[in-house]
Amino acid sequence: NKNLASLNGIYELELKEGNNHLKALNEFYGKLTDASRAMAGSAEDAQKAKEQIAALANNLGKLNQLYGNMLTAMQGR
């Protein structure tokens, strides 16, 4: 009976340790998921910034062309 009680105690201890380990793993994977979502959001923001910079460069090119045409027209007078 003492051996059985001892084995039962060891089994309960191992179950508790296993449960704690699973809780720690779940917490880790939860944080990993949050980090992954944050990185995906950063990638989307970087893509939007890239598109906005390209649009800005395009608009700046058009503005430079407009000013160039104005200077050419003024020099022609």
N, C-alpha and C positions, 0 to 999 in steps of 0.2 A: 504493500500500500504506500509506503514511504517513497519507493522508487517511482511509482505512478504519479504521486503528488509532485515529486521533483520534476519529472518529465513534463507534467502539465504546466508547472510554473515556467520552465524553460520555453515551452511552446508558446505560452502567453506572452513572454518577454519578446520572443522573436516576432510574433504577430504585431506587437506594438512597434517594434523597431521597423518592421516592414511597412507598417502604416505610416509612420513618420517619414520614412524614405519616399513613399509615394506622394505624400503631401508636399515634400520639398521638391520633388520632380514636377508636380503639377504647378507649383508656384513658379519654378524656373521656366517651364514651357509657356506659362501665361505671360511672363515678362518678355520672353523671346518673341511671342506673338505681337505684343505691344511694340517692341522695337522694330519688328518687320513692317508693321503698319506705318510707323513713323518714317521709316526709310522709303517706303512706297510713296507716301505723301510728299517727301522731300524730292523724290525723282519727278513726280508730277509738277511740283512747283518749279523745279529746274527747267523742265520742258516748256512751261508757260513763260518763264523768264527769257528763255532762248527765243521763243516766238516773238515776244514783245521787243526784244533787242533787234531782231531781224526787221520787224515792222518799223522801228525807229530809224534804223539805218536806211531803209527804203525811203521813208519820208524825208530824211535829211538829204538824200541824193536828189529827190525831186525839188526840194527847197533850194539846193545849190544850183540846180539847173535853171530854176526860175530866176534867181539872182543873177546868174550868168547871162541869161537872155536880157534881163533888164539893163545890165551894164553894157552889153553889146548894142542895145537899142539907144542908150544914152550916148554912146560914143559915135554912133552914126549921125547924130544931129549936128 
